[in-house]
Amino acid sequence: MSVTVRVPAKVNVQLAVGAARPDGFHDLANVFLAVGLYDEVTVTPAEELRITCAGPDAAEVPLDRTNLAARAAIALAERRGLDPAVHLHIAKDIPVAGGMAGGSADGAGALLACDALWGTAASRAELLDICAELGSDVPFSLVGGAALGTGRGEKLRTLEVDGGFSWVFAMAERGLSTPAVFREFDRLTEGLDVPEPVASEDLLDALAAGDPDALAAAVSNDLQPAALSLFPELADTLAAGSAAGALAGLVSGSGPTTAFLARDAGAAAQIADALRASGTCRTVRVASGPAPGATVI
């Protein structure tokens, strides 16, 4: 038998970043919105742990035990005294190294799939605890919907959203390393008074009201200057999306994917066409959010 879990990408509609902590991490106020681009993780019993991957940019996905999907299987197995002898197959559709939590999604998907396959009946709290050990974005990949992440982003408070929002995502020609972007953030803010990260009440109200204009006025990403410093060409993509009529455009998370909020699905299709014609990005995808979190299918 095998178990397949579908897990969504995310966009950060707000990413407020505090100064570096003594442990090297940063406190965040991270407002996540899951969107309808998905990876699928299939887990099948095997003689030993192995990973395969197919889909766009699959060649860039590590197929060893550094992969978050493998680490998730190992973490759950260790807690239950099991051998993590499974074949993990990742059907990839979330951009790799794109700031949309594709690796985190695979970790959450593998964890939920292994729990179902092995019948370990882990509680939601235990699954979230394992997710937090794996990485800051992994808990949200399990939960989905919309949430405010604090601490490193792993402490989640679910947010209400009225209706949905239409998005266009422009994928860049190359990836960006999240640690490198945080290092650049530290360099750019060295000697400055970095405020404590706080969620925008206007942004939370916009989500609750399902108001795209209000959301557009409130989106922000403190990592965007660092991403643009490392990848200046992203400014051209942001300008192209704005010229095409996007209500707002920003770098998604640590980038380099750029995200554009559209008034509705029709406007999103027009923005996507304009971005494809602009020559400023590799590929363009349209999706809406919020989307459900990791789900056994």
HUMOSUL-V680487 format. One record per residue. N is the residue number from 1. RES is the residue in one small letter. PHI is phi as a letter, one per 20 degrees, with the letter a starting at -180 (999 if undefined). OMEGA is omega in radians with two decimals (none if undefined). Layout:
# HUMOSUL-V680487
[[N/RES/PHI/OMEGA] [N/RES/PHI/OMEGA]]
This chain:
# HUMOSUL-V680487
[[1/m/999/3.07] [2/s/b/3.10] [3/v/c/3.09] [4/t/d/3.11] [5/v/c/3.06] [6/r/e/-3.04] [7/v/b/-2.95] [8/p/e/2.92] [9/a/f/3.09] [10/k/c/2.92] [11/v/c/3.07] [12/n/e/3.12] [13/v/f/2.90] [14/q/b/3.03] [15/l/c/3.08] [16/a/e/-3.00] [17/v/d/3.06] [18/g/e/3.12] [19/a/f/3.12] [20/a/f/3.09] [21/r/e/3.10] [22/p/g/3.13] [23/d/e/3.12] [24/g/n/3.08] [25/f/e/3.11] [26/h/c/2.96] [27/d/f/-3.07] [28/l/c/2.77] [29/a/d/-2.89] [30/n/d/3.14] [31/v/e/-3.09] [32/f/e/2.95] [33/l/c/3.09] [34/a/f/-3.10] [35/v/c/-2.98] [36/g/f/2.85] [37/l/d/-2.93] [38/y/c/2.78] [39/d/e/3.00] [40/e/c/-3.14] [41/v/d/3.12] [42/t/d/-3.11] [43/v/d/-3.11] [44/t/c/3.07] [45/p/g/-3.12] [46/a/b/3.13] [47/e/f/3.10] [48/e/b/3.14] [49/l/f/3.04] [50/r/b/-3.07] [51/i/c/2.96] [52/t/c/-3.10] [53/c/b/3.09] [54/a/c/3.11] [55/g/p/-3.12] [56/p/g/3.09] [57/d/m/-3.12] [58/a/g/-3.12] [59/a/f/-3.13] [60/e/e/-3.09] [61/v/e/3.11] [62/p/f/-3.10] [63/l/d/3.09] [64/d/d/-3.04] [65/r/f/3.00] [66/t/e/3.11] [67/n/f/-3.09] [68/l/f/3.08] [69/a/f/3.09] [70/a/f/-3.14] [71/r/f/3.11] [72/a/f/3.12] [73/a/f/3.14] [74/i/f/-3.10] [75/a/f/3.13] [76/l/f/3.13] [77/a/f/-3.13] [78/e/f/3.14] [79/r/f/-3.08] [80/r/d/-3.13] [81/g/m/-3.11] [82/l/d/3.01] [83/d/e/-3.12] [84/p/f/-3.08] [85/a/e/-3.14] [86/v/c/2.97] [87/h/e/3.09] [88/l/d/3.07] [89/h/d/-3.12] [90/i/d/3.00] [91/a/e/-2.89] [92/k/e/2.99] [93/d/c/3.05] [94/i/e/-3.13] [95/p/g/3.10] [96/v/e/-3.13] [97/a/l/-3.06] [98/g/d/-3.12] [99/g/m/-3.13] [100/m/d/3.02] [101/a/m/3.12] [102/g/f/3.10] [103/g/f/3.11] [104/s/f/3.10] [105/a/g/-3.13] [106/d/f/3.09] [107/g/f/3.13] [108/a/f/3.14] [109/g/f/3.13] [110/a/f/3.14] [111/l/f/-3.14] [112/l/f/-3.14] [113/a/f/3.12] [114/c/f/3.10] [115/d/g/3.12] [116/a/f/-3.09] [117/l/f/-3.06] [118/w/e/-3.11] [119/g/m/-3.09] [120/t/f/3.06] [121/a/l/3.10] [122/a/f/3.10] [123/s/f/3.08] [124/r/g/-3.13] [125/a/f/3.14] [126/e/f/3.10] [127/l/f/3.13] [128/l/f/3.10] [129/d/f/3.09] [130/i/f/3.12] [131/c/g/-3.12] [132/a/f/3.09] [133/e/f/-3.08] [134/l/f/-3.10] [135/g/r/-3.01] [136/s/f/-3.09] [137/d/e/-3.01] [138/v/f/3.12] [139/p/g/-3.13] [140/f/f/3.10] [141/s/f/3.08] [142/l/f/-2.99] [143/v/e/-3.12] [144/g/m/-3.12] [145/g/m/3.06] [146/a/c/-3.09] [147/a/b/2.98] [148/l/e/3.10] [149/g/d/3.08] [150/t/c/-2.94] [151/g/m/3.01] [152/r/e/-3.06] [153/g/o/-3.03] [154/e/e/3.13] [155/k/e/-2.92] [156/l/d/2.93] [157/r/c/-3.11] [158/t/f/3.14] [159/l/d/3.08] [160/e/e/3.08] [161/v/c/3.10] [162/d/e/-3.14] [163/g/m/-3.09] [164/g/b/-3.12] [165/f/c/-3.13] [166/s/e/-3.06] [167/w/c/2.98] [168/v/c/-3.11] [169/f/d/3.11] [170/a/d/-3.11] [171/m/e/-3.07] [172/a/e/-3.11] [173/e/f/3.13] [174/r/b/-3.11] [175/g/e/3.02] [176/l/c/3.09] [177/s/e/3.11] [178/t/g/3.09] [179/p/g/3.13] [180/a/f/3.14] [181/v/f/3.09] [182/f/f/3.08] [183/r/f/3.11] [184/e/f/3.04] [185/f/g/3.12] [186/d/f/-3.14] [187/r/f/-3.09] [188/l/f/-3.09] [189/t/d/-3.12] [190/e/g/3.13] [191/g/n/3.13] [192/l/e/3.08] [193/d/e/-3.12] [194/v/e/-3.09] [195/p/f/3.05] [196/e/f/-3.12] [197/p/f/-3.12] [198/v/c/3.09] [199/a/f/3.11] [200/s/f/3.10] [201/e/f/3.10] [202/d/f/3.14] [203/l/f/3.12] [204/l/f/3.10] [205/d/f/-3.14] [206/a/f/3.08] [207/l/f/-3.10] [208/a/f/-3.13] [209/a/e/-3.07] [210/g/m/-3.03] [211/d/d/-3.09] [212/p/f/3.13] [213/d/f/3.12] [214/a/f/3.11] [215/l/f/3.14] [216/a/g/-3.12] [217/a/f/-3.01] [218/a/d/-3.09] [219/v/f/3.13] [220/s/a/3.13] [221/n/b/-3.13] [222/d/f/3.10] [223/l/e/-3.06] [224/q/f/3.11] [225/p/g/3.12] [226/a/f/3.11] [227/a/f/3.12] [228/l/f/3.09] [229/s/f/-3.13] [230/l/e/-3.02] [231/f/b/-3.01] [232/p/g/-3.10] [233/e/f/3.13] [234/l/f/3.10] [235/a/f/3.11] [236/d/f/3.11] [237/t/f/3.12] [238/l/f/3.13] [239/a/f/3.14] [240/a/f/3.11] [241/g/f/3.11] [242/s/f/3.13] [243/a/f/-3.12] [244/a/e/3.07] [245/g/o/3.10] [246/a/f/3.08] [247/l/f/3.10] [248/a/b/3.05] [249/g/c/3.12] [250/l/b/3.00] [251/v/f/3.14] [252/s/e/3.12] [253/g/l/3.12] [254/s/e/3.10] [255/g/m/0.15] [256/p/e/3.08] [257/t/f/3.05] [258/t/d/-3.04] [259/a/d/-3.09] [260/f/c/3.11] [261/l/e/-3.13] [262/a/d/-3.12] [263/r/f/-3.13] [264/d/a/-3.08] [265/a/f/3.12] [266/g/f/3.10] [267/a/f/3.12] [268/a/f/3.13] [269/a/f/3.13] [270/q/f/3.11] [271/i/f/3.14] [272/a/f/3.13] [273/d/f/-3.13] [274/a/f/3.12] [275/l/f/3.10] [276/r/f/-3.11] [277/a/f/-3.01] [278/s/f/-3.09] [279/g/m/-3.09] [280/t/d/-3.09] [281/c/b/-3.06] [282/r/e/3.12] [283/t/b/-3.12] [284/v/c/3.11] [285/r/c/3.08] [286/v/d/3.13] [287/a/b/3.09] [288/s/c/3.12] [289/g/b/0.19] [290/p/e/3.09] [291/a/d/3.13] [292/p/f/3.11] [293/g/f/-3.08] [294/a/g/-3.04] [295/t/c/3.04] [296/v/f/3.14] [297/i/d/none]]
